[in-house]
Amino acid sequence: MKRILVINNRQSFLKTLAPITNDNRFDFIFAKNGSEGLEAFKKSNVDVVISHLGKSRMDDMELMFYVHEIRPNVPIIIIIQQNNDVKKEQLLKAGAFACHYETISVSEIIDSLNQAILSS
């Protein structure tokens, strides 16, 4: 079973993930902010990170840099607010495996997870 670390500070995104959290293909670990997420990442053998931090002390870009310092090949899927193509491009250039808008569907999340797992 693949272990997915979800670092998220938005309740609405947890509702989006709810249908797949009981999926037997994935073991989800949840963290509510970047610091908690990094601690969980250090303690667990994580296959993929999903980050949706928005505006917080540690943003998605900073989190990605810390994660890649520890394990450079871990795919990071970042969820951002709608209509921010510049930020999306910056995150992808900086090393995000994928970057999706928060309106992403469950099937798109599963597809992105599967692709990330295959790439690692």
C-alpha positions in Angstrom: 0.0 0.0 0.0 1.4 3.4 -1.0 1.7 6.0 1.7 0.4 9.5 0.9 1.2 12.5 3.1 -1.5 15.3 2.8 -0.4 18.6 4.2 -3.4 20.8 4.1 -4.8 23.7 6.0 -8.2 23.9 4.2 -11.3 21.9 5.3 -12.8 22.1 1.8 -10.0 20.1 0.3 -10.4 17.3 2.9 -14.0 17.0 1.7 -12.7 16.5 -1.8 -10.3 13.8 -0.6 -12.9 12.0 1.5 -14.0 9.5 -1.2 -10.5 8.1 -1.6 -9.2 8.1 2.0 -10.7 4.7 2.4 -9.3 3.4 -0.8 -7.2 0.3 0.0 -4.5 1.3 -2.5 -3.4 4.3 -0.4 -2.5 4.9 3.2 -3.1 8.5 4.1 -1.3 10.6 6.7 -2.7 14.1 7.4 -0.9 17.2 8.6 -2.6 20.6 9.2 0.4 22.8 8.4 3.9 22.8 6.9 5.8 22.2 10.2 3.6 19.3 11.2 3.9 17.9 7.6 7.7 18.0 7.7 7.8 16.2 11.0 5.4 13.5 9.6 7.5 13.3 6.5 10.7 12.7 8.4 9.1 10.0 10.5 7.3 8.1 7.8 8.3 6.4 4.6 6.1 8.5 2.3 5.7 7.7 -1.4 3.9 11.0 -2.5 3.2 14.4 -0.8 0.1 16.4 -1.6 0.4 20.0 -0.4 -2.4 22.5 -0.2 -1.2 25.2 2.2 -2.4 28.4 0.7 -1.4 31.4 2.9 0.3 30.1 5.9 3.7 30.5 7.7 5.2 27.9 5.4 3.9 28.0 1.8 3.9 25.2 -0.8 7.1 26.3 -2.4 9.0 26.4 0.9 7.6 23.0 1.9 8.7 21.5 -1.4 12.2 22.7 -1.0 12.5 21.2 2.5 11.0 17.9 1.4 13.4 17.7 -1.6 16.3 18.4 0.7 15.5 15.3 2.7 14.4 13.1 -0.2 14.8 14.7 -3.7 12.9 12.1 -5.6 9.6 12.2 -3.7 6.9 13.5 -6.0 5.0 16.5 -4.7 1.5 17.3 -6.0 0.6 20.9 -5.1 -3.0 22.2 -5.0 -3.4 25.9 -5.5 -6.2 28.4 -5.7 -8.0 28.9 -9.0 -6.7 31.2 -11.8 -3.1 31.5 -10.8 -1.2 30.3 -13.8 2.0 32.2 -12.9 2.2 30.5 -9.5 1.5 27.1 -11.2 4.3 27.6 -13.6 6.7 28.7 -10.9 5.9 25.6 -8.8 6.4 23.2 -11.7 9.7 24.9 -12.6 10.8 24.6 -9.0 10.2 20.8 -9.0 6.6 20.0 -8.3 5.5 16.8 -9.9 2.1 18.3 -10.6 0.2 21.4 -9.8 -3.6 21.5 -9.8 -6.3 24.0 -9.0 -8.4 23.3 -5.9 -11.4 22.5 -8.1 -9.7 19.2 -9.0 -12.0 16.2 -9.1 -11.5 12.9 -7.2 -10.7 11.1 -10.4 -8.0 13.6 -11.3 -6.5 13.3 -7.9 -6.3 9.5 -8.3 -4.8 9.8 -11.8 -2.2 12.3 -10.5 -1.4 10.0 -7.5 -1.0 7.0 -9.8 1.3 8.9 -12.2 3.4 10.1 -9.3 3.7 6.6 -7.8 4.8 5.3 -11.2 7.4 8.0 -11.6 9.1 7.4 -8.2 
